[in-house]
């Protein structure tokens, strides 16, 4: 089982590769929009009242994204890079104070009342289960079109510069096969268009993150469309246990003290519950698609006990933060030796 890293910048990728990472299992593209030179462009896209205006803002973001991806491809020369398309709800990119809202209204030359109304309309009672990921892409497909184009253009530039690349595009929060079919087709059309214009041929895998129970249960159907599964164990744990990861610290210690959990399930996988869903999805997915690539990119990808479980059920890789790569490599090696010895016995 290989050890990949979660990296959103070339600097993180460089650190991870120094520690022996064998690829990037998760690049969270939303982290690329928060810098000062990008956040206002992102906000202008959100406040656009027509598809054409949104596309205009996205055209400004495209070269920024392309440079980000090019940097990652260069750092990971010869290794796979999995890029997750935009995942969080739009409200995360909006101003949080009255002063910030007023300043943005001036920059965008829009009425303050319009911005306030739009901010209010985007608020969600439960954002983790709200209008995000592939749901957002169905409403605003131009976002994923821009990102797919940026990935393809960066891949072409890297390839022409002599960099050996293995790009993978991850569509988050998929629950239904039909939804993945629609968005995979959208993404592949953009990639093919860029490759045709550049006169290049390249294989770009398109898969999904399995992070909701229904996706795991119906993995055999989703695997008919996906080139790979990456288990997002953070959200899969939340949605399986019905416990908010952000709020769990207040009371999860009581569960551990009473012996309900041996460890915090957000740090070490709940193998009996969440693990059963992953095992099921692995078996069903590979029955449908024997070539299906399978990995984990949640917090559990750096936990030794979880890594042992992932090896046992036959995952291809785990992905963790750069500084956890050495521990993950050791744990993966120990698991390989342990189960090989058991096989010999």
PyMOL commands that set and color helices and strands:
alter all, ss='L'
color gray80, all
select helices_A, chain A and resi 10-18+29-33+36-47+51-75+90-93+98-108+112-122+127-129+134-139+141-160+177-198+213-217+219-222+233-241+248-250+252-257+274-288+299-302+304-312+322-344
alter helices_A, ss='H'
color red, helices_A
select strands_A, chain A and resi 2-6+23-28+80-84+166-171+205-210+228-231+293-296+317-321
alter strands_A, ss='S'
color yellow, strands_A
deselect
rebuild
show_as cartoon
